[in-house]
Amino acid sequence: MEKNDLEIYPKVLSADKSQKIYVRCNSGHIGEEEALYIKIQPMEVYAVKHTALYRVDEEERYSYVRLQALGNGLFMTEYTFSGEQRYDVKIKRNEEIVYRTHIYSVNSDLVGTEVFKGDTHLHTDRSDGEGTPFEVGCSYRAAGYDFIAITDHHLYKPSLEGKEIFEKLTDKFTVFRGEEIHNRGMGYIHIINFDGDFSVNEIIEKQDDYVQKEVKRILQTTDFDENVADRYDCAYRIFISEQIRKGNGVAIMAHPYWDCYGEYHMPTATVEYLLKRGHYDALEVLAGCDIKGQNGSNLQVALWGDLRAQGVKIPVLGASDSHSCVAKDSRFNKQYSLIFAKDVGHIKESIKAERSVAVLSDDLTNYFVFGQYRFVKYARFMMDEYFPRYVKLARKHALALSRQDKAKIKKAEKEIDAYKKEFFGW
């Protein structure tokens, strides 16, 4: 039996209840003489207290138990998980550790959920990016993404184009409606409309009298903070967020500390005012316009931490702002979000409920996750244990999608479904 022969499942289970865990030997049947023993050690809420001794042999502190042989290379044990945390798992054969992995238990509110990898801010060749909406979508799916929002400058229709193409092919990869909203002309305002029912850019470009009337109303009825110097600019941003919300979209504050044209994209007083007053649904703490140095993202993370310490709740997102999936300086697949939701239809709801984290990642080994502690630790587990294999399966799915081969699309989807069914213990 080789060390890579063993697999354990499920890897995510319910906290505070006894459940069955299975170990499978992929090389085939193991006889009684090949008895396997398992040790499950909680990493955060200890099941066994440390002793008063100065030195504790950690390998002896938790006991191994013999796995029950079910035949045909399948073994089982039962274990009661304590709280929401990661567990270190070792399997021993003939006094040698032959397999080591981790499993995770979640509280009841996360039972029945999945983890969705997505990018809420990216561009195609319909504005100033590279690749058609279909080509870009296939590139993202090949990188293990479950969803994207196409947010071309001034344009809403490219997202509808991408959405329509993929809906005809699969329900395993979703293109959400979206746009990057600016004031008239090119505009210095950048705001993301994630999955709104209509285009706010079209209102801005075609209904200027209405826009100015609404901005004036906001100026006259809003109690601005005294530190907000440019109140017209602030009112215009409030108008945009109001329109996004009217369309049932998520209003995302994009890269406030982007270093553009010798100044940050937004005055800090305006950023703080808008977030404290709840005018935006989420903040890009990681923003892909920072190609070098990550100065802006660093400041956004720090500001988010300070505001949360003041009691301000702000959901966080990571976004690539990708204009290319192949360029060397692109942040494609370097900055993205993980959303914890029951299904893709609950992603907007989960973002607003702060069930999201932002990931800064060079690869699946070197990464940082930003967000609330509870979701950060779960996301890190998923990065280690779930996504390495999931990305490989998604790559096969993407290849079939790119060729629009319906038979191979269905085959790849069955493999994905089987993997999820084993990985999650519900």
KABELZI-V746239 format. One record per helix or strand of 3 or more residues. SS is the DSSP state (H for helix, E for strand). FROM is the first residue (numbers start at 1). LEN is the number of residues. If there is no record, write none. Layout:
ss: <SS SS>
from: <FROM FROM>
len: <LEN LEN>
This chain:
ss: <H E E E H E H E E E E H E H E H E E E H H H E H E H E E H E E H H H>
from: <3 6 12 18 32 37 58 68 74 85 96 108 114 133 147 157 174 178 191 200 208 231 250 268 282 295 315 335 344 356 367 373 387 406>
len: <3 4 3 8 3 6 4 4 7 9 11 3 6 10 3 11 3 4 4 7 14 16 4 9 6 15 5 7 9 6 4 13 16 18>
